[in-house]
């Protein structure tokens, strides 16, 4: 199969197109022929070796945890999917090697769900990791009816979905940090934009004098620290970025988990027209290095996707 892989940790130039053996298919594994793969910040962090201490990793290493594609084969214990099914998946395994920047990916059955029928392949491939991260973060923050929620990095890959999902979960108001150029976009999602940076605490307090009920943080740094002062219940401060800081502040750290049930919910929301996935740019698989450079630079509105 054709894949993009690295043979050592390093910069984007370490990514190269290779011909690799087709991956193994375990008893509870689904082999997916990939049509699109979302590009996420974790991908370049894997490439540079930042996750080497958290996951056993093997070279040649194919990055990527997001996919949309068609079931090519299924292990004998698989009951939920059959050859020919169109699926989406957050295909994170316990070891890093067989990622989604490839024509074929072995995905645990628990990592897959039916593809939203109304979505393009690119939209479907962009949904799993970011959608699950947003959804699970909001649930961890206990977001529900009548809440005022603050979303950090509201125009980004996770944030733009979190703004929409917070409203779906019943939030009365969703305030989102974003650069000035993304304010109209955040408004189009149903959020109220606010500039991040120095003075953020005061700006949010001016927007919401009655207080903030929950914060979901997708950027870390000063925004996370300032957010603790906005909450009466520290546990409703959630971050995916800085485990040490958010736990010290009394909040909750979220590391996204594969979930067929959650992915199915997200897929159904897309098909119901309630959740939209914004694609900033697509790249062919061979240009994975350029795609990672764009994501690593930041300032992406929505998602970047590889088309396979």
N, C-alpha and C positions, 0 to 999 in steps of 0.2 A: 504494500500500500504506500501511497505518497503521504508524507507527513512533514511538519516543521518541527525540528528538534534541536537540542543543544547537546554537546558532548563535554562541556565544562561550564561553570558559572561565569557570568560576565555581562557585558553590555548587549545591546540589540544586535550587533553584528555577529554574535555567537549563534543566532537563529539561522538555520539553513535548511533548505529543502532536501529531504532524504527519501530513499526507498527503503522501507522497513518491513520486516515480516508482519503478516496479519496477526493481530493480538489474540491471545488465548480467550476462550469462552468457558467460564466456569459454570457449575451447576445452576447457580442462581443469577447468572449474568446474561445480559442482553447485548448482542453485538449490533451497533447502530452505524448505518452509513450516513455520515454527517453531511448536512446541507448548509448549515451555518453554525458558527461558534462565536459566542460573545467574547470580547476582550475586556478583561478586568484588571484593576491595579494589582491583584494578587498574582497575576501572570508574570508581570515584570519582576515582582519580588521573588517569585520562584526562580526566574531566570538568573537573578543576581545572588541567589543562595540564601536569602533571608529566612526561608522556611526549612532549611536543611536540618536544624536542630529540633524541629517539631514533627517532621514526617521522614521516614526512610525514603531516600530518593535514589534512582538508578539511571545511569546513562546508557544509551542515548535517551534523553528525557524529552518527552513531548508535553509542552505546557497546555493549559486550558482546562476549565471545569464546566463551561457552559456548552450546551449543544441543542440543536434541533435536527432531526433526520428521520430516517426510515429504518425499521427493524430489519436487519439482514439475517439474523439467526438468534435463537434463544436456547439457553441451557435447559436441561430436562426438568429442573425444579421450578422453572418460571411458569407462572399461571396467569399473570395479568396482561401479557403482551404476546403478540404473534407476528410472524414474518409478514411484512408489508404495512404494519401499523406505523402511523406518523406520530412521533413522540418528541417531547422536550425533556431535558435532564440537567440536573446539577450533579455531574458525574465525578464528584470527589470520592476518591478511594482512600484506604488507609496508608497507601504508599504512592509516591509520585513517580510515574513513568509513562503510563498510557493515557495522555491527555487528549483534549478535543481538537487540537490543531492538526487534524488527520482525517483521512478518508473514512477510516473505521475506528470505532471506539468501543471498548468493552465497559458497559455501565451496569452497576448493580441494579437489580429490579427496583429496589427501594428508592433509587435516585430518579426514576422516570415517571412521567405522566403523559396523558394524551396531549398532542399539540392543539392549541386553539385553532379551530378551523378557519376563522376569519383573519388570522394573522399571516403575514408573509413569512418566508423562511427566516429572513433577517430579524424581523420582530420577535419571532418565536425563539430564535437562538439567543437573543439578547435578554430574554425574560428570566430564566431560572435563578441564577445566582443573585442578581440585583433584586428581583422580585421577592425571593425568599428572605433575603437580608432585610429588606424593608418591612415585610410582613411580620417576621419573627421579632424584629426590634420593637415594632409598635405593640405587639402582644406582650412582650416583656415589660414594656412601659405601662401596660394596662390601659391603653388608649380606648376610650369608649364614648358613649353618648354625652354630649355637652362639653367635652374637654376643649381646652385651648392648648395646642401642641406647638412646640418649637422644633423645627427640622433644620439641622445644619447641613449645608451643601445641597440646598433644595433643588438645584437645577441639574445636578449630576446624575450618574447612572442609577444609583440607589435612591438618591433624594427625590428625583422627579416621580418615582413610583411611590415613595413614602408619603408625599403630599397627597396624592390621589387616594391611597389606601387609608390614610388617617381620616379623610372625609367619609370614605365608605364605611369605616368602623364607627362613625357617628360623631367625630370631632366637630365642634361648633366652629372653631377657628383653627387655621393652620398658618403659623408664621414661619417663613423660611428665609434663612440667610443665603444671599446670592450677590454676585457682582451686579453693578448697576445695569450692565448690558443684558442681564438675564431677568430683570424685574418684570417685564411684561410677560415673559414666558412663565414665570412662577405664578403670576396672576391667572394666566390661561389654564393652569392646573387646578385652580381653586385655592391658591395660597395667597398670603399677604407678605410681600418681600421686604426684607430689611438688609441694609449693608452690613457685612461682617467687618471685623477689625476693631480698632480702639473705640471705645464708647458703646460697644454692642449692648452691654447690660442696660445702660440708660435708654438706648433706643427701643429695646424690647419692652422695658417697663413703661415707656411712654405709649407704645402701641397697645399694651395690655395692662392697664393699671390695676385690674382685678387679679392679676397674677397668671402664671403659667402652670398648667397641671402636669405636663410631661414634656421631656426633651429627648429626642433621638439624634445622636451625633454621628455623622459620617465623615468627619474631618479631623477631630482631635485638636490638640494644642490649646491656645488661649480660649477658644470658643467653648470647649468642654469645661474648663475651669470656671469661666464666668457663669456658665449655665447653672452651676450648683446653687448660686445665690438666688436664683429665680424660683426655686422649688421649695414647697413646704415638706414634701416627702422625698428625701434623697434617692430612695429606691427607684423612683420613676425617672431618674436620669440614666439613660442607656447609651452606651458607646460601642461601636464595632472596631474602634481604632486603637484605643489606649487602655488596655486592661488594667494596668497598675494604677493609673490616675483615677479612672472611674470607680474602681473598687475602693480606693482610699477615700474618695468623696462620698462613699456610701451608696453608690449607684450599682448598675448591673452591666456586666460585659456580655456581649452576644457574639458567638462565632457560629455562623450559619450552618444549619444541619440539613442534609438531604431529607426530603419528606414528600412522598407521593401525594398524601392528602393535601398538604399546603400548595404544592405545584398544581394539583387539580383545581383547587379553589382559584388560584391566579389565572389559570387557563380559562375557567368558566367566566371570570370577571371580564377578561378580554373579549370573549365571544358575546357577552352581554352588552358590550359597548361602554362599560363602566371604567375600564382600566386601559390606558393607551401607553404603548412603549415607543419612546422617541428614539430614532436612529440618527445620530450625528453624522456618521460616515461609515461606508462599507469598503472593505479591501478584499482583493482576491487572496487566497491562502498564501500564495508565494510572497505577498507583501506584508507578512506578519510582523516583520521588524518595524516597518513604518507605522503599522497600527499600534504596536506597543509604545513606540516613541510618542505618538500623539496622546495616548492615555497617560503615559508617565509625565508628560509636560503639564497635565491638568487642564482645567478650563473646558473640558468636553461637556457639551449640553446633551444629556441623555447618554446613549450607548454607542460604542464602536463595535463593528461586527466583521468577522471574516466569512466570506462566502466560499464554500468548498465545491 
